[in-house]
Amino acid sequence: MNEILKDDLLKPPRIGDIVEGKIIGKERGALFLDLGAIGTGIIYGKEFFEEKDKLKNLKMGDKIFAKITELKNEKGFIELSLSGASRELAFDLLRQKKEKDEIFKVKILGANKGGLISEVSGIPAFLPVSQLSSEHYPRVEGGETIKILQELQKFVGEELPVKILDFSQTDSQIILSEKATILDKKRETLKKYQVGEVVEGEITGVTDFGAFMKFDDLEGLIHISELDWKIIEDPTEIVKVGDKLKAKIIEIQNERVSLSLKALKKDPWEGIEEKYQKGDFVSGKVTKINPFGAFVQITPEIQGLCHISEFEGGRIEDFLKIGEEYKFQILLIDEKNHKMSLKLVK
């Protein structure tokens, strides 16, 4: 900042410039600054009273930064704004922090359903839920907004390490990221692992879409579809927080790790074409009905689909009820793609 001000001394002053001045006089409701070669500045009126709490502690000879708001008033002084300079200097500081990719701490002042509220150098700042570290991400079953807000409110008053993700000087808004502070470390750790490896860890969270497992300072997601070969509605049927288990890495993408439990279990579809053939009659229980058909449980781990096209002339619900058992005929069986097509025997 000082280098910029030195360069500006060679140029004629302009409205909006940030200048440094030495206090040479104080009056009731006014402060006078020696601005060197460009003249004498004054902070008074509205600009003085808005910043009077800051100005009252200043002494003769103290140096401060101010922003030029008027080049020459009726008394020949350059009118200045302390608040304008503070804002400009604050955004200059933000630019430096962002360019240096600096990690710093902020105090959490509030929370809403979208994230955490803070400030940096007096400017409002927001830390979205999506930018929280995996450790602090609110894992709420069902994704209920009220419960998410309750979890976020626990951080009010705490300090969190963050980086500046983005900011707008026009809108006076800063977007922060806690997740970005650990990305470099996470990338280095991830280099040790490859898709296909088996890792051991602990379940740290369970949601309606799956479970999170921590291993070696990393955390991966086991999607609900990767918890077991059978179709499940509630992940807590398979895992609970605190469970220690092994999982297989099935994908590493953009610092995200996807894990699978079912990949370590015997594939129930293996050899199924030796047990069942096209045309066979089987009994099965209806587990789910959706717009394109009904899912039918043939064994605890094998489900087939009775497509909606098999119910011409009526709704599926007119023929089948969830939880009831019916007789079906196998129309197609595909071991490789884990598919079984069924027809209701009427």
N, C-alpha and C positions, 0 to 999 in steps of 0.2 A: 504494500500500500504506500509506504514511504517513497519507493522508487517512482510510483505513478505520480505522486504529488510533486516530486522534484521536476519531473518532465513538464507538469502543468504550469510551473513557475515561468517557463519560457513562453507560455501562450497567454493571450488576454483572457481574463476570467469570463466564464459563461454561467448562465443560470443552470443549476443542476450539478455544478462542479462540487467536489468535496475538497475543503481546504482546512489547513491546520492553523489555529490562531492562539496567541497568548493573551490571557486575561489582563487587561490594563485598566478596567474600570467597572464599578458596580453601582447601580442606582436602583431605587425602588421600581421593580418591574422591568429592568433592563440590564444587560450584560454587554460590555464592549471588548472586542478582540482586536489585537494587532495582527493584521494579515500580511505584514511585511510590505513588499513592493506594490501589492495591489490595493493597499489602503486599510481602512478601519471598518470592522464589521460590527453589527449589532444584533443581539437576540432580544426581542421585546414583544410586547403584546401577547397574542394568543400563543406564539411559539415559546415565550418565556413561561407563561403560566402552566402550559401543558407539561413542561419539564422542570418546574420549580423545585421539586423534591431532589432532583439530580443536581441542579445548579446551586442550591443553597450551601452545599458542602465544598464548593470550589473556592480556591483562594487566589489572590492576586499573583500572577506569574504562572499559574497552572496552564498547561496546554491542552486543548481539546479539538476534536474534529467537528466540523459543521458543514451544512449544505447551503449553497448560495440560492436564495429564492428571489432576490431582487438586486440588480447591479448597483443602483444608486437611488436612495429615497430622497424625500424633499430636504433632508438635513445633510445629504452627501454621504451617508453611510451605506455600506453593503449589507443588505438584510440577509440574515442567516437562520437556519433551522437545525436544531440539535437532533430532533426526532428523525428528520429526513436523512441526516448523515448516519445515524445509528442504523437505520434500515438498510442503507446502501452498504455500509460496512459489514452488516450482518450477512447480506447476500454475497458479498465478496468472500467472507469467511466460509460460507456454504459451498461456494464454487471450489475453493481450495480443498475443503474436506472431500468433496466428490471427486475432484481430479486426483487426489492422493489416495483415494479409496480408503480413507481413514476410518478406523473403528473408534467410536466414542460412546459414552453412556448418556442415556436420557432418563429423566424421572417420569413415570407414567402418572398423568394427572386425571385421566378419566377413561371410560370405555363405552362403546356402543356395539350394536350387533355386528358391525363390520370390522372392528378392530380396536386398537388402543390409541388414546389421545395424549400428546405430549407437546413440547415446544423446544426449539433450538434457537438460541440468541434472541428470545422474545418473539419468534415467529412460529405460528401454529404448525404442528407436525402430526402426521398420522401414520400409524403402524398397522397395516391391514392384517387380518387373520392369516391370509395366505402367505405373509412374509414373516410369520413367527417361526422360530426353530421347532423342529419336531418334538422337542422336549416340552415346549410350552403350548403346542397346538391343542385347542380344546377338543378332546375326543368325546363327543356327546352322542350317545345312541339315538338314532332317529333324526339327528341334526336339528333338534328343537331349538328355536331362536332364543327363547327365554333361558334355557339351560346354558347355551353358548355364552350369552351375556353374563350370566352368573359366574361362569368360569373365568371370563375376561376381567371381571371386576376384582378378582383376587389379586391382580397385578397392580392395582392403583396404589401409588406410594412407593412402589419398587423401582429400582434402576435396572435397565436392560442395555446390553451392548448392541449397537446398531451401526449401520452404514446408511448413507444417503442414497436412495434408489433414484429419486427424481425430485425436482423442485421447480416451482413457477414463481418468478418474481412478480408477475402481473397479478396472479391470484393469491399471492402470499401464502402458499401452501407447500409443505415439504412432505414427501413420501419416504418413509424409513423402511429398512429391512433388517430384521434380526437374523433371518436365515442366511443372508449374504455374508455375515461375519464368520460363518463356519464352512463356507463352500470350499475354500482353498484346502483346508485340512481334510474335508470330506473327499475331495477329488484325489488327494494323495493316498488316503486310506483305500479308496475304491480301486486303485491301481493294483492292489494285492489280490483282487478277486476277479473271477471270470464266470460267465454264464455256465451253468452245469455243476458248479461247486456246491458242496453241502456245508452249511454253516450251523452253528449251535448258538442259541440265544434265549431271550426271555420275552414273553408277551407283555408289552407295555400299555396296550390299549386295544379295546374291542369296540367296533362301531357296527352299524347296520350293513356296511358294505365290505367288511372284512376285519382284519386284525393287524396291528403293528408289532413287529418283533425287533428288538434291539440286539445287535451283535457287534463286537469290536468297535465301539463308538459310532456305529452306523445304525440306521433304522430302516427296515424294509417293510413293505406292505404285502400281506397275504390276502389277496382278494377273496371274497366269499366263494367264488367259483373254484378257487385253488385250495380250499380248506379240506375238501373231501370229494371223492368220486360221486357220491350221492348228492342230489339237489337238496340244499338246506335253506331254511328261511331265517334262522337265527344263528349267527356265528358262535354264540356262547354254548351252542350244542356241542361244539368241537373244542374250543379253547376258552381259557379264562385268563385274566390279568395275573401275572406271576408264574404262569406255566413255563417250564424250561423244556425246550424241545429242539429238534433239528428240522431244517427246511432247506430246500434246493433253490439256488438262484436261477430264475428263468429269464430275467431281463435286467439290463443295466442301461438306463437311458436318461440323459440330462440330470445326472446325479441322483436319479431315483432308482431304487432297487426293488424289483418284484420277486417275491418268494412263493414257493409252493410246498404245501404239506402233502397233497395228493400225489405229487410226482415221486414221493418216497414210499408210496403204498402200492400194493399190487393192483394192476389195472384190471378191474372186474370184467372189462370187455374182451380181454385176451382169451381167445379160444371159444368165444360165445357162439360162433358159427358152427361149432361142433355140437353144441348143446341145443341150439334153436335153428330151424331152417324156415325159409319162406313157405308160407302155407300152414305152418303149425298153429294150433289153437292154444292160447294161454289165458290165464286169469290174471287180472291186475286191478289195483286200487287207484282211482282217480285222485291225484294230488293237487292239480292246479288247472284252471280253465282260463284261457286268455283269448284275444280276438282271432288267433290263427289256429286254435285247436285245444286239445286236452292232453295233459301229461299223465301218463299211466305208469305206476310203479309195478314192475314185473318181479324184481328181487329188491332187497334193501338198497342196492347200489345201481341198479339198472332201471332206467325209465325210457319208455317209448312215447311216441307222439301219435295221437289220433287226430289227423288234420281236419280242419273245418269243412273241407270239401266232401268228407264222408257223411255229412249231416244235411244233405239236401232236403229242402222242404221244412226246415225248422231250426231253432236255436240249439246250440250244444246243450244248454241247460235243460232243454226239453227231454233230452235223452240220458244225460249223465249228471250225477251229483258228486261233489267233492267228498271224499272219505268212503264212498261206496265201492264195492268190488263188482266187476263185470267180466264177461268173456269176450276176448278179442282174437282176431286172426292176424298173423304177421304178414304184412305186404312186402316189406323190405327189411333187410338186416345188413348193416355195414360196420364190421368190426373196426376197420381202420379209422373211420370218421365218427365212431361212437353214435351211430344212428339206428333207430328202429321205428319203422312206420307201422301203424296198426289200423285195423278196421273193426268197428263194433259188430259183434254177432248179435243180430236182433232175433 
